[in-house]
């Protein structure tokens, strides 16, 4: 029973710390990251919702970063920028 109570206290403390972290003001445009409940990487600050992908998906996306940059340059006149 003592272990259960300690586990609950530990979880409560973890949640309080997470809550305080979420309350901190962030610089506009700042990106933050967190591991989701399902073990994926969520990036916050790109839009209203986080961008969440699993590790392999991020690695695949980062592997073609140069191609994405080139595509953006080649299609700059057709792409819109969010302000």
Secondary structure, 3 states (H helix, E strand, C coil): CHHHHHHHHHHHHHHHHHHHHHHCCCCCCCCEEEECCCCCEEEECCCCCCEEECHHHHHHHHHCHHHHHHHHHHCCCCCCCCC
